[in-house]
Amino acid sequence: MIKPKDSLVEYPSDFPLKIFGEAKPGFAEAISKVVLVHAPDFDLASIEARSSSNAKYLSLTCTIRATSREQLDNLYRDLTSHPMVKMVL
């Protein structure tokens, strides 16, 4: 476990996550559900969406209010294991 003094992030803080996946129906809704599990106060209206140049992929930027390293690790783990997600930054 990483001690708070050894973390590069100060908590609580706004933390952007960029989630990439194929531009398929339901992608944004599925990602929203995962994010809300770990950040119940996340404002869905704040999601920024961008399509790739050929519109095959979609990136969603979700900025959450991160409260701990554990929260971020669990969210990242759930997002990266989701079948619709290609990559999370």
C-alpha positions as YAML, in Angstrom:
chain: A
units: angstrom
residues:
- id: 1
  name: MET
  ca: [0.00, 0.00, 0.00]
- id: 2
  name: ILE
  ca: [1.25, 3.48, -0.87]
- id: 3
  name: LYS
  ca: [1.32, 5.86, 2.06]
- id: 4
  name: PRO
  ca: [-0.32, 9.29, 1.50]
- id: 5
  name: LYS
  ca: [3.05, 11.04, 1.91]
- id: 6
  name: ASP
  ca: [4.51, 8.87, -0.91]
- id: 7
  name: SER
  ca: [1.68, 9.57, -3.36]
- id: 8
  name: LEU
  ca: [2.11, 11.95, -6.28]
- id: 9
  name: VAL
  ca: [-1.53, 12.99, -5.94]
- id: 10
  name: GLU
  ca: [-2.90, 15.01, -3.05]
- id: 11
  name: TYR
  ca: [-6.35, 13.87, -1.94]
- id: 12
  name: PRO
  ca: [-9.01, 14.95, -2.41]
- id: 13
  name: SER
  ca: [-8.37, 16.35, -5.88]
- id: 14
  name: ASP
  ca: [-9.94, 16.53, -9.31]
- id: 15
  name: PHE
  ca: [-8.53, 13.69, -11.39]
- id: 16
  name: PRO
  ca: [-9.16, 13.31, -15.13]
- id: 17
  name: LEU
  ca: [-9.47, 9.84, -16.65]
- id: 18
  name: LYS
  ca: [-9.41, 9.37, -20.40]
- id: 19
  name: ILE
  ca: [-11.23, 6.21, -21.49]
- id: 20
  name: PHE
  ca: [-10.95, 4.92, -25.06]
- id: 21
  name: GLY
  ca: [-13.22, 2.44, -26.79]
- id: 22
  name: GLU
  ca: [-14.95, 1.70, -30.07]
- id: 23
  name: ALA
  ca: [-17.68, 4.19, -30.93]
- id: 24
  name: LYS
  ca: [-20.56, 1.80, -30.35]
- id: 25
  name: PRO
  ca: [-24.03, 2.50, -28.98]
- id: 26
  name: GLY
  ca: [-24.07, 2.36, -25.20]
- id: 27
  name: PHE
  ca: [-20.34, 3.01, -24.68]
- id: 28
  name: ALA
  ca: [-20.77, 6.30, -22.79]
- id: 29
  name: GLU
  ca: [-23.61, 4.89, -20.69]
- id: 30
  name: ALA
  ca: [-21.62, 1.78, -19.75]
- id: 31
  name: ILE
  ca: [-18.59, 3.86, -18.75]
- id: 32
  name: SER
  ca: [-20.79, 6.25, -16.76]
- id: 33
  name: LYS
  ca: [-22.14, 3.34, -14.72]
- id: 34
  name: VAL
  ca: [-18.64, 2.11, -13.85]
- id: 35
  name: VAL
  ca: [-17.43, 5.59, -12.89]
- id: 36
  name: LEU
  ca: [-20.48, 6.22, -10.69]
- id: 37
  name: VAL
  ca: [-19.83, 3.04, -8.70]
- id: 38
  name: HIS
  ca: [-16.48, 4.48, -7.57]
- id: 39
  name: ALA
  ca: [-17.33, 8.19, -7.62]
- id: 40
  name: PRO
  ca: [-21.04, 8.55, -6.76]
- id: 41
  name: ASP
  ca: [-20.78, 12.35, -6.86]
- id: 42
  name: PHE
  ca: [-19.51, 12.33, -10.47]
- id: 43
  name: ASP
  ca: [-21.44, 14.77, -12.68]
- id: 44
  name: LEU
  ca: [-22.42, 12.92, -15.86]
- id: 45
  name: ALA
  ca: [-22.89, 16.24, -17.65]
- id: 46
  name: SER
  ca: [-19.17, 16.90, -17.30]
- id: 47
  name: ILE
  ca: [-18.12, 14.03, -19.60]
- id: 48
  name: GLU
  ca: [-16.13, 15.26, -22.57]
- id: 49
  name: ALA
  ca: [-16.42, 13.06, -25.68]
- id: 50
  name: ARG
  ca: [-14.21, 13.11, -28.75]
- id: 51
  name: SER
  ca: [-14.37, 10.91, -31.83]
- id: 52
  name: SER
  ca: [-11.31, 9.68, -33.69]
- id: 53
  name: SER
  ca: [-10.68, 11.10, -37.16]
- id: 54
  name: ASN
  ca: [-12.41, 8.12, -38.80]
- id: 55
  name: ALA
  ca: [-15.14, 8.01, -36.08]
- id: 56
  name: LYS
  ca: [-14.28, 4.38, -35.28]
- id: 57
  name: TYR
  ca: [-13.18, 5.19, -31.72]
- id: 58
  name: LEU
  ca: [-14.45, 7.44, -28.97]
- id: 59
  name: SER
  ca: [-12.55, 8.94, -26.06]
- id: 60
  name: LEU
  ca: [-14.37, 10.00, -22.93]
- id: 61
  name: THR
  ca: [-12.75, 12.28, -20.39]
- id: 62
  name: CYS
  ca: [-14.25, 11.86, -16.95]
- id: 63
  name: THR
  ca: [-12.90, 14.13, -14.24]
- id: 64
  name: ILE
  ca: [-13.74, 12.72, -10.82]
- id: 65
  name: ARG
  ca: [-13.13, 14.04, -7.33]
- id: 66
  name: ALA
  ca: [-10.54, 11.47, -6.22]
- id: 67
  name: THR
  ca: [-10.50, 10.79, -2.50]
- id: 68
  name: SER
  ca: [-7.84, 8.06, -2.26]
- id: 69
  name: ARG
  ca: [-5.32, 5.99, -4.18]
- id: 70
  name: GLU
  ca: [-7.44, 2.93, -3.44]
- id: 71
  name: GLN
  ca: [-10.46, 4.56, -5.11]
- id: 72
  name: LEU
  ca: [-8.41, 5.34, -8.25]
- id: 73
  name: ASP
  ca: [-6.88, 1.86, -8.36]
- id: 74
  name: ASN
  ca: [-10.28, 0.18, -8.10]
- id: 75
  name: LEU
  ca: [-11.82, 2.46, -10.73]
- id: 76
  name: TYR
  ca: [-8.89, 1.92, -13.10]
- id: 77
  name: ARG
  ca: [-9.10, -1.85, -12.58]
- id: 78
  name: ASP
  ca: [-12.84, -1.91, -13.34]
- id: 79
  name: LEU
  ca: [-12.48, 0.30, -16.40]
- id: 80
  name: THR
  ca: [-9.54, -1.62, -17.91]
- id: 81
  name: SER
  ca: [-11.34, -4.94, -17.44]
- id: 82
  name: HIS
  ca: [-14.56, -3.68, -19.08]
- id: 83
  name: PRO
  ca: [-15.11, -5.40, -22.45]
- id: 84
  name: MET
  ca: [-15.92, -2.12, -24.27]
- id: 85
  name: VAL
  ca: [-12.72, -0.35, -23.10]
- id: 86
  name: LYS
  ca: [-9.54, -0.43, -25.18]
- id: 87
  name: MET
  ca: [-7.36, 1.81, -23.00]
- id: 88
  name: VAL
  ca: [-7.48, 4.09, -19.95]
- id: 89
  name: LEU
  ca: [-5.09, 6.97, -19.29]
...
